[in-house]
Amino acid sequence: MGKVEFNRLRVALAEKNLKNRALAKELGVTEASVSRWCSNDTQPSPEHFLAIAQILDVDVRELIKPTK
């Protein structure tokens, strides 16, 4: 079984034409952190998910793949 994708951050960034570096700067985190979130190696904290949604101007639910 392959890696489960829980967030759509990579897709949302591409749709908004925003690079990992720019998001990292806005959030005050490292570019490596954003890269790990995009590759689903780690997940952002709930607070970061909310901040990302605000920065990308999307509903936070759009960043999370439903479990059912």
N, C-alpha and C positions, 0 to 999 in steps of 0.2 A: 504494500500500500504506500502511495506517495505522500509527500508532505502536505498536510492540510493547510489551506490558505484561509486565515481568519480575517485578514484586512485587505482592503483594496487601495491602500495608500499609493502604491506604484501607479496604478491606473488613474487615480484622482490627480496625482501630480502631472501625469502626461496630459490629461484632459485640460488642466489649467496652464499647461506649458510652463511649469515651475520645476526647477532643478533641486536635487537633494541639498545642495549647498545653500540655496536661498531659503529653503524651509528650515534648515539647521540654524541659520543665522537668526531667523525670525523667532525661533523657539529657544535660542540660547543653549543649544546642544551641539555635539560634534556631528560632522557630516557622516562619520562612521556609524553613529547611532541611527541616523535616518536611513542609511544604507541597510543596516541590520533589520530595521522595521520593514523596509520595502521587500527584503528577501525572506521575511518571516522567520529570521533566526531568533529574534526577540520581538516583543510587542510593546508599543508605547503604553505608558501609564494611562489610566482613565483621564487624568488631567491633561496629558499631552494629546490624547485623542480629541478632547474638547477644543484645545487650542488649535490643533491642526484643522479641525472642521471650521473654526472661525477664520483662520488664515485662508483656507481654500474656498470659503463661502459655500459650504455644503452642510447638509444635515449629517450629524455624527453617525447616524445609522447607515449612511451611504459608504462609510469607511469600514464597516464591519459586515462580513458575510454572515447571513442568518445561519443558525445551526439546525433549523428544521425547514 
